[in-house]
Amino acid sequence: MRVLLLNILIVLGTFLKVQAQDYTEVKAKFEHNLHQPVNIQKLGDGHYFIDFGKAYFGTLSIKAKASQKDTVVFHLAEQLSSEYTVNRNPKGTIRYQNVVLPHLNKGESINLKLPKVIGNTKPEAIALPESFGVIMPFRYCEIENLKIPIDDLIIHQKVVHYKFNDEASYFTSSDTILNQIWDICKHTIKATSFAGYYVDGDRERIPYEADAYINQLSHYAFDNEYSLARRTNEFFISNPTWPTEWILHTAKMFYYDYLYTGNSESISKFYDKLKDKTLIELEREDGLITTDNERMNKQFMTQLGFEKRKKIRDIVDWPMSERDGYEMKAINTVVNAFYFENLIMMSRIAKALEKPEDALFYKDKADQVKALINDKLFDKSTGLYIDGEGSSHSSLHANMFPLAFGIVPEERKEAVLKFIKSKGMACSVYAAQYLLEGLYKSNEAAYAQQLITATDHDRTWYNMIKTGSTMTLEAWDIKYKPNLDWNHAWGTAPGNIITRDLWGIKPTTPGFEDAEIYPQLSNLSFSEIKAPTIKGPITAKYKKIDDHNFKYEIELPKSMNGHFKVPTGNWKSITLNGVDVHGKNKLKLDKGRNVITLVN
């Protein structure tokens, strides 16, 4: 008995040590910074307005050079109600707090103690270290009843975020709107890392798989820091969320961690759990999956990582109003498109882990599901995919997800693309990721860029900027999601799309041993980008010299191989580093600097 107890204590001690080490490593990667005001306005006697330039998660740090015996009132907010007035009654989950200090003591440093918000401190929310105190997203501060001169108050926005290298990436182009959208996406990824996991903004502070997928890809576009993504991915193994498609993101996230880092530890350790996350047990006899399945029992839910939830359910898009009239059926086209994609990811993961039988099994299964989708979920009379088995409705979603995942055969693309382009942005900021991916994969760069940079309606990223937010919103506008927050990283699709699709910079082998650059720059006259990788940055420049001459400069890290995929066009001349390579559509790049010229 004593031996058994000793063994238990040893195991428990090892577990606690590992947990402590993990916490210490994560805590060491947080940065705490003090930001000075960029603008201070006196509004009246003892009344001041302060703008810190951008919203961050944190609190207010103050130090008085003189004492004040009377109370001082501080208002912190994300949003303004007028030019120099914070919104003290914002809608949705846009943040505002006020704190009253009873007095100020000369020389005393104070961090405002903010009240907790019930919504983001529930048991399922990610708990922050106690040393952080309560933090909130804010950009603005109003001060009332300040009796000492404002110059006697040293005031900072005290912010916290995961370590972030601002110099790891950059992007600029001839399109100033595109540049602004890149900037808001980059800042969002930096500022929303405050929890040490990818969370769904400040409303719940809970990791959700679909949010995390976009967050992960955008993080890769801005910094070569990979621990946050991996930590979040592994969290989902035992902490899944309820939507069917969200669970079907899990293998994708694990695969991209491996692809971008070359590190197979995570896919190896959780391989069997990832097999469960394919939802293969929900297949009916023909091979398509459905959540209307008797096999969704307690044992199955436990395998997925749930403790109490009895069922998962299909989501398609969120909020529900963003589904373009989607008709929810037991055999759901979007769900089965994700199932196909999941099987492809598992085949690649199995291959990476040298499990050839599994790799072939998942590949064959994916081919079967693809054929079934094209047979049973396609309307030959319209040339479009329907929402599900038995449906007569074709939504944007039922067509854009099969397009993004490579399910649509070449002969069907024209009709599908025509339909998709007739719909505009009839989806959420989340689903926009897949809409844009599908368009770029189909050489519809001009239309994709038009969607990204549109300014003439509210279903745009420019509308997020126009509202006054410095981070991407949870939805296109508050009228589409009345409880939205102003700090949701699942709105950062353009951040990774600009790198991965507009500039076409992607790893083709794990760890960026090989890279592809396939620019689809549409109507841009110039652009420059620095894309971080685990091997060092890829830098690229583009210039449209005139209507017939185009120049690209690509610089690869010395330990990286790469190739340049020639953009679509009727090229009369193609040169690589001064050598004629006309007729080739894929150019092998030298390590270091490469110059490509195209003449039409």
C-alpha positions in Angstrom: 0.0 0.0 0.0 2.8 2.4 0.9 4.6 1.6 -2.4 1.3 2.3 -4.3 0.9 5.6 -2.5 4.5 6.5 -3.1 4.1 5.8 -6.9 0.9 7.9 -7.0 2.7 10.8 -5.3 5.6 10.5 -7.7 3.3 10.6 -10.7 1.3 13.5 -9.2 4.5 15.3 -8.5 5.8 14.8 -12.0 2.4 16.0 -13.4 2.5 19.1 -11.2 6.1 19.8 -12.2 5.2 19.6 -15.9 2.2 21.9 -15.3 4.4 24.3 -13.4 7.1 24.3 -16.1 4.4 24.8 -18.8 2.9 27.8 -16.9 6.4 29.2 -16.3 7.3 29.0 -20.0 4.1 30.5 -21.1 4.2 33.3 -18.4 7.8 34.1 -19.6 6.5 34.8 -23.1 4.0 37.5 -22.0 5.0 41.1 -22.5 3.9 44.0 -20.3 4.3 47.4 -21.8 3.5 51.0 -20.9 2.1 53.1 -23.8 2.1 56.8 -23.7 -0.9 58.9 -24.8 -0.9 60.1 -28.4 -3.4 62.9 -27.8 -4.6 64.7 -24.6 -7.4 67.2 -24.8 -8.7 69.5 -22.0 -12.5 69.4 -22.1 -13.2 71.6 -19.0 -12.1 72.3 -15.5 -10.5 69.0 -14.3 -11.9 67.2 -17.3 -9.5 65.6 -19.8 -9.7 63.2 -22.8 -6.8 60.9 -23.6 -6.3 58.7 -26.7 -3.6 56.0 -26.7 -3.9 55.4 -30.4 -4.8 51.7 -30.4 -6.9 49.4 -28.2 -5.0 46.9 -26.2 -5.9 44.6 -23.3 -4.7 46.0 -20.0 -5.5 48.7 -17.5 -4.5 52.3 -16.7 -1.2 53.0 -14.9 -0.9 56.3 -13.1 1.6 58.1 -10.9 0.9 61.5 -9.4 3.6 64.1 -8.8 1.3 65.9 -6.4 -1.4 64.8 -4.0 -5.1 65.2 -4.4 -7.4 64.6 -1.4 -10.6 64.6 -3.5 -11.9 61.7 -5.7 -10.8 61.3 -9.3 -13.0 59.5 -11.9 -11.5 57.5 -14.7 -13.5 56.2 -17.7 -11.9 53.6 -20.0 -13.5 52.6 -23.3 -13.0 51.1 -26.7 -15.5 53.4 -28.4 -16.3 57.1 -28.6 -19.8 58.7 -28.5 -18.4 61.9 -29.9 -15.0 63.3 -30.9 -13.6 63.6 -27.4 -16.2 61.7 -25.3 -16.0 58.0 -24.5 -19.1 55.9 -25.0 -20.4 55.2 -21.5 -23.3 53.0 -22.7 -21.9 51.0 -25.7 -24.0 48.4 -27.4 -23.1 44.7 -27.7 -19.9 43.7 -25.9 -18.0 46.8 -26.7 -16.2 47.6 -23.5 -16.5 50.5 -21.0 -15.6 50.7 -17.3 -15.3 53.5 -14.8 -13.2 53.5 -11.7 -13.3 56.1 -8.9 -10.1 56.7 -6.9 -10.8 58.3 -3.4 -7.6 60.3 -3.6 -4.1 60.6 -5.2 -0.9 60.4 -3.1 2.2 62.1 -4.3 4.7 59.6 -5.7 2.4 56.6 -5.5 2.1 54.3 -8.6 -1.4 52.9 -9.1 -2.8 50.4 -11.6 -6.5 50.9 -11.8 -8.4 47.9 -10.3 -11.1 47.1 -12.8 -14.3 45.2 -12.0 -14.6 41.7 -13.3 -17.0 41.0 -16.2 -19.2 38.0 -15.5 -19.3 36.9 -19.2 -15.6 36.4 -19.6 -14.8 35.0 -16.2 -17.1 32.0 -16.2 -15.5 28.6 -15.3 -15.1 27.7 -19.0 -13.3 30.9 -19.8 -9.5 31.0 -19.9 -8.3 32.2 -16.5 -5.6 34.8 -16.5 -2.7 34.7 -14.1 -3.6 36.6 -10.9 -0.6 38.8 -11.4 -2.3 40.4 -14.4 -5.2 41.6 -12.3 -8.4 42.4 -14.3 -7.7 43.7 -17.8 -10.0 45.0 -20.5 -9.6 46.2 -24.1 -9.5 50.0 -24.2 -8.1 52.8 -26.3 -9.5 55.9 -24.6 -9.6 57.4 -21.2 -11.6 60.3 -19.8 -10.6 61.8 -16.5 -13.0 63.9 -14.4 -12.5 66.0 -11.2 -8.7 66.2 -11.5 -7.7 69.0 -9.2 -3.9 68.8 -9.9 -2.4 69.9 -13.3 -2.6 67.2 -15.9 1.2 67.5 -16.3 1.5 66.3 -12.7 -0.1 63.0 -13.7 2.1 60.4 -15.4 -0.4 58.2 -17.2 0.1 55.1 -19.3 -2.0 52.4 -21.0 -0.5 49.3 -19.3 -0.9 46.5 -21.8 -0.3 42.7 -21.8 0.1 40.4 -24.8 2.0 37.3 -25.8 5.5 38.1 -27.1 5.3 39.6 -30.6 8.0 40.7 -33.0 6.6 43.8 -34.8 9.6 43.7 -37.2 9.0 40.1 -38.3 6.6 41.1 -41.1 5.5 44.0 -43.2 3.3 44.7 -46.2 2.6 47.7 -48.3 1.1 48.2 -51.7 -0.4 50.8 -54.1 -3.8 50.2 -52.5 -4.0 52.2 -49.3 -7.2 50.5 -48.2 -5.5 47.1 -48.5 -2.6 48.4 -46.4 -5.0 49.6 -43.7 -6.7 46.2 -43.6 -3.3 44.5 -43.2 -2.5 46.8 -40.3 -5.7 46.2 -38.4 -5.4 42.4 -38.8 -1.8 42.5 -37.6 -2.6 44.6 -34.6 -5.6 42.3 -33.8 -3.3 39.2 -33.7 -0.9 40.9 -31.4 -3.4 42.4 -29.0 -5.8 39.4 -28.7 -2.9 37.1 -27.6 -3.3 38.3 -24.0 -4.8 35.0 -22.7 -2.0 32.7 -23.8 -4.4 30.9 -26.1 -6.3 31.9 -29.1 -9.6 33.0 -27.6 -12.8 34.4 -29.2 -12.3 38.0 -28.1 -13.4 39.5 -24.8 -17.0 38.4 -24.7 -16.4 34.8 -23.6 -12.5 34.4 -23.7 -13.0 30.8 -24.8 -11.0 29.0 -27.5 -13.1 27.9 -30.4 -11.6 25.8 -33.2 -12.8 27.9 -36.2 -11.7 31.1 -34.5 -8.3 29.5 -33.7 -7.8 28.3 -37.3 -8.0 31.8 -38.7 -6.0 33.2 -35.8 -3.3 30.6 -36.3 -2.8 31.2 -40.1 -2.9 35.0 -39.5 -0.4 34.7 -36.7 1.9 32.8 -39.0 1.6 35.6 -41.5 2.8 38.2 -38.9 5.3 36.5 -36.7 7.4 33.3 -36.6 6.2 32.4 -33.1 4.5 29.0 -33.0 4.1 28.0 -29.4 0.7 29.8 -28.9 -0.8 28.0 -31.9 0.4 24.6 -30.7 -0.7 25.2 -27.1 -4.2 26.2 -28.4 -4.4 23.2 -30.7 -3.6 20.8 -27.9 -6.1 22.4 -25.6 -8.9 21.4 -28.1 -8.1 17.7 -27.7 -9.8 17.7 -24.3 -11.8 20.9 -24.7 -13.7 20.8 -27.9 -16.7 23.0 -28.7 -20.1 22.1 -29.9 -20.3 22.8 -33.7 -19.6 19.8 -36.0 -17.5 21.9 -38.4 -15.5 23.4 -35.5 -14.4 19.9 -34.5 -13.5 19.2 -38.1 -11.0 22.1 -38.0 -8.8 20.2 -35.4 -6.8 18.1 -37.8 -6.3 21.1 -40.1 -4.8 23.1 -37.3 -2.5 20.3 -36.2 -1.4 19.7 -39.8 -0.6 23.4 -40.4 1.5 23.5 -37.2 3.5 20.6 -38.6 3.7 22.2 -42.1 4.9 25.6 -40.8 7.3 24.2 -38.2 8.4 20.8 -39.4 7.9 19.6 -35.8 5.9 16.3 -35.7 5.7 16.0 -31.9 2.2 17.3 -31.7 0.7 15.2 -34.5 2.5 12.1 -33.2 1.4 12.6 -29.6 -2.3 13.2 -30.5 -2.6 11.1 -33.6 -5.2 8.7 -32.2 -7.3 11.6 -30.8 -7.1 13.3 -34.2 -8.6 10.1 -35.7 -11.6 10.5 -33.4 -11.9 14.2 -34.5 -12.5 13.1 -38.1 -16.0 12.1 -37.0 -15.7 9.0 -39.1 -17.9 7.1 -36.7 -20.8 9.3 -37.8 -20.7 7.8 -41.4 -23.8 6.3 -42.7 -23.6 3.3 -45.1 -22.7 5.3 -48.2 -19.8 7.2 -46.5 -21.3 10.6 -45.9 -21.6 11.7 -42.2 -24.5 13.0 -40.3 -25.0 14.2 -36.7 -28.5 12.6 -36.8 -26.8 9.4 -35.9 -27.5 6.8 -33.2 -23.8 6.3 -32.7 -23.6 9.8 -31.2 -23.7 8.4 -27.7 -21.9 9.0 -24.4 -18.9 6.9 -25.4 -18.5 8.8 -28.7 -18.8 12.2 -27.0 -16.3 11.1 -24.4 -13.9 10.1 -27.2 -14.3 13.6 -28.7 -13.3 15.1 -25.3 -16.7 16.2 -24.0 -17.6 15.5 -20.3 -21.3 16.5 -20.2 -22.5 17.5 -23.6 -24.8 15.0 -25.2 -24.6 16.0 -28.9 -22.7 18.1 -31.3 -24.7 20.0 -34.0 -24.0 21.6 -37.4 -23.4 25.3 -37.6 -22.6 26.2 -41.3 -22.0 29.8 -40.3 -22.4 32.1 -37.3 -24.5 34.0 -36.5 -27.4 32.1 -38.1 -28.4 35.1 -40.1 -25.2 34.8 -42.1 -26.1 31.5 -43.6 -27.6 32.9 -46.9 -30.8 31.0 -46.3 -29.1 27.7 -45.8 -31.5 24.8 -45.5 -30.3 22.6 -42.7 -30.5 18.9 -43.6 -29.4 15.7 -41.9 -26.8 15.2 -44.7 -25.3 18.6 -44.7 -23.1 19.7 -47.7 -20.9 22.1 -45.7 -20.3 19.5 -43.0 -19.4 16.8 -45.5 -17.1 19.2 -47.4 -15.3 19.7 -44.1 -15.3 15.9 -43.6 -13.6 15.5 -47.0 -11.0 18.2 -46.0 -10.5 16.5 -42.7 -9.8 13.1 -44.4 -7.2 14.8 -46.6 -5.5 16.4 -43.6 -5.4 13.0 -41.8 -3.9 11.3 -44.9 -1.1 13.9 -44.9 -0.6 13.5 -41.2 -0.4 9.7 -41.5 2.1 10.0 -44.3 4.2 12.4 -42.2 4.2 9.8 -39.4 5.2 7.0 -41.8 1.8 5.2 -41.5 1.3 4.3 -45.2 -1.7 2.1 -44.6 -3.5 4.9 -42.7 -2.5 7.5 -45.3 -4.0 5.3 -48.1 -7.1 4.6 -46.1 -7.9 8.3 -45.5 -7.0 9.2 -49.1 -9.4 6.5 -50.4 -12.1 7.6 -48.0 -11.6 11.2 -49.1 -12.0 10.2 -52.7 -15.2 8.4 -51.9 -16.7 11.3 -50.0 -15.7 13.7 -52.8 -17.5 11.5 -55.3 -20.6 11.3 -53.1 -20.8 15.0 -52.7 -20.5 15.5 -56.4 -23.2 12.9 -57.0 -25.7 13.3 -54.3 -25.4 17.0 -53.3 -25.2 18.6 -56.7 -28.2 19.8 -58.8 -27.4 19.1 -62.5 -30.3 21.3 -63.6 -28.7 24.4 -62.0 -25.1 23.4 -62.1 -24.9 24.2 -58.4 -24.4 22.4 -55.1 -27.4 22.1 -52.9 -27.5 22.7 -49.1 -28.0 19.1 -48.2 -29.7 15.9 -49.2 -33.3 16.5 -50.1 -32.8 20.3 -50.3 -33.8 22.4 -53.3 -31.8 25.4 -52.2 -28.3 26.4 -53.2 -26.6 28.8 -50.8 -23.3 30.6 -51.1 -21.9 28.3 -48.4 -22.9 25.0 -50.2 -20.8 26.1 -53.1 -17.9 28.1 -51.7 -16.8 25.4 -49.2 -16.6 22.7 -51.9 -14.7 25.2 -54.1 -12.2 26.0 -51.3 -11.5 22.4 -50.6 -11.0 21.3 -54.2 -14.2 19.2 -54.5 -15.6 21.1 -57.5 -14.5 19.4 -60.9 -13.1 21.7 -63.5 -16.1 21.4 -65.8 -18.4 22.7 -63.0 -16.3 25.7 -61.9 -17.6 28.2 -64.3 -21.2 27.9 -63.1 -20.2 27.7 -59.5 -18.0 30.7 -59.7 -20.6 32.7 -61.5 -23.1 31.9 -58.7 -20.6 32.7 -56.0 -19.7 36.1 -57.6 -23.4 36.9 -57.8 -23.7 36.6 -54.0 -21.1 39.1 -52.8 -20.2 38.8 -49.2 -23.3 36.9 -48.1 -21.5 35.2 -45.2 -19.8 36.0 -41.9 -16.3 37.3 -41.3 -15.4 33.6 -40.4 -16.7 32.1 -43.7 -15.1 34.9 -45.6 -11.8 33.0 -45.0 -13.0 30.1 -47.2 -14.7 32.3 -49.7 -11.4 34.1 -50.4 -9.4 30.9 -50.4 -11.7 29.4 -53.0 -11.5 32.5 -55.2 -7.7 32.6 -55.2 -7.5 28.9 -55.9 -9.7 29.5 -58.9 -7.6 32.4 -60.2 -10.3 34.9 -59.3 -7.8 37.3 -57.7 -9.4 40.5 -59.0 -12.8 39.7 -57.5 -11.2 38.4 -54.2 -9.3 41.7 -53.9 -12.4 43.6 -54.6 -14.2 41.9 -51.7 -11.3 42.6 -49.4 -11.0 46.3 -50.2 -14.6 47.2 -50.8 -15.7 50.5 -49.1 -19.2 51.0 -50.5 -21.2 48.9 -48.0 -21.0 47.7 -44.4 -20.0 44.0 -45.0 -16.4 44.9 -45.4 -13.2 45.2 -43.4 -13.1 48.9 -44.2 -16.3 49.2 -42.3 -14.6 47.8 -39.2 -12.0 50.6 -39.6 -14.6 53.2 -40.2 -16.5 52.3 -37.0 -13.4 53.4 -35.1 -12.1 50.0 -34.0 -8.4 49.2 -34.1 -9.1 45.5 -34.0 -11.3 43.3 -36.3 -14.9 42.9 -35.2 -16.7 39.7 -34.4 -19.2 40.5 -37.2 -19.4 42.9 -40.1 -21.4 45.4 -38.1 -23.4 45.4 -34.9 -26.6 45.2 -36.8 -25.6 41.7 -37.9 -24.7 40.5 -34.4 -26.1 42.7 -31.6 -23.8 41.2 -29.0 -20.5 41.5 -31.0 -17.2 42.5 -29.5 -14.5 44.8 -31.1 -11.6 42.4 -30.6 -12.2 39.2 -32.5 -9.3 37.6 -34.3 -11.6 35.4 -36.5 -12.1 38.6 -38.5 -8.4 38.6 -39.6 -8.8 36.5 -42.8 -7.2 39.2 -45.0 -4.1 39.0 -42.8 -3.2 35.5 -43.9 -4.9 35.7 -47.3 -2.6 38.6 -48.3 0.5 36.5 -47.5 -0.7 33.1 -48.5 -2.9 33.9 -51.5 -2.5 37.5 -52.8 1.3 37.1 -52.6 1.0 33.3 -52.7 3.8 32.6 -50.1 3.3 29.1 -48.7 5.4 26.2 -47.4 5.3 23.2 -49.8 7.2 20.9 -47.5 7.2 20.8 -43.7 9.3 23.4 -41.9 9.5 25.6 -45.0 12.3 23.5 -46.5 10.6 24.4 -49.8 8.5 27.5 -50.4 6.2 28.5 -53.2 5.6 32.1 -54.3 2.6 32.5 -56.6 1.6 36.2 -56.7 -1.9 37.1 -57.8 -1.6 40.9 -57.3 -4.5 41.9 -59.6 -4.5 45.7 -60.2 -1.7 46.6 -57.8 1.1 48.7 -59.3 3.6 47.9 -56.6 3.8 45.9 -53.4 6.4 44.8 -50.9 6.1 42.0 -48.3 8.1 40.4 -45.6 6.8 37.0 -44.6 8.2 35.3 -41.5 9.1 31.6 -41.5 10.8 29.3 -39.1 13.9 29.6 -41.4 13.9 33.3 -41.6 11.9 35.9 -43.6 11.0 35.7 -47.2 11.0 39.2 -48.7 9.4 40.1 -52.0 8.9 43.2 -54.1 6.7 43.8 -57.1 6.6 46.8 -59.5 4.4 47.3 -62.6 6.9 49.3 -64.7 4.3 50.0 -67.4 1.4 48.1 -69.1 3.8 45.6 -70.6 6.7 45.2 -68.1 6.5 43.7 -64.6 9.3 43.1 -62.2 9.5 40.8 -59.1 12.3 40.5 -56.6 12.3 37.5 -54.3 14.8 36.9 -51.5 14.8 33.5 -49.8 16.6 32.5 -46.6 19.9 30.7 -47.3 18.6 27.4 -45.9 15.4 27.4 -48.0 14.6 26.1 -51.5 11.8 27.7 -53.4 10.0 28.2 -56.7 8.1 31.0 -58.3 4.9 30.1 -60.1 4.4 32.4 -63.0 1.2 34.5 -62.8 -1.4 33.7 -65.5 -0.8 35.8 -68.6 0.3 35.9 -72.3 3.9 36.4 -71.6 6.3 37.2 -74.6 9.3 37.2 -72.4 10.2 35.7 -69.0 13.6 36.1 -67.4 15.1 34.8 -64.1 18.2 36.5 -62.9 18.9 37.7 -66.5 18.4 34.2 -68.1 15.6 33.6 -70.6 13.2 31.0 -69.2 10.2 31.7 -71.5 7.7 28.9 -71.7 8.2 27.7 -68.1 5.4 28.3 -65.6 7.4 27.3 -62.5 10.8 28.8 -61.9 13.4 27.3 -59.4 14.7 30.1 -57.3 18.2 30.5 -56.0 18.9 31.0 -52.4 19.2 34.7 -51.7 18.0 37.3 -54.2 16.1 36.5 -57.4 14.9 38.9 -60.0 12.0 37.9 -62.4 10.9 40.0 -65.3 7.7 39.4 -67.3 6.8 41.1 -70.6 3.5 40.8 -72.4 
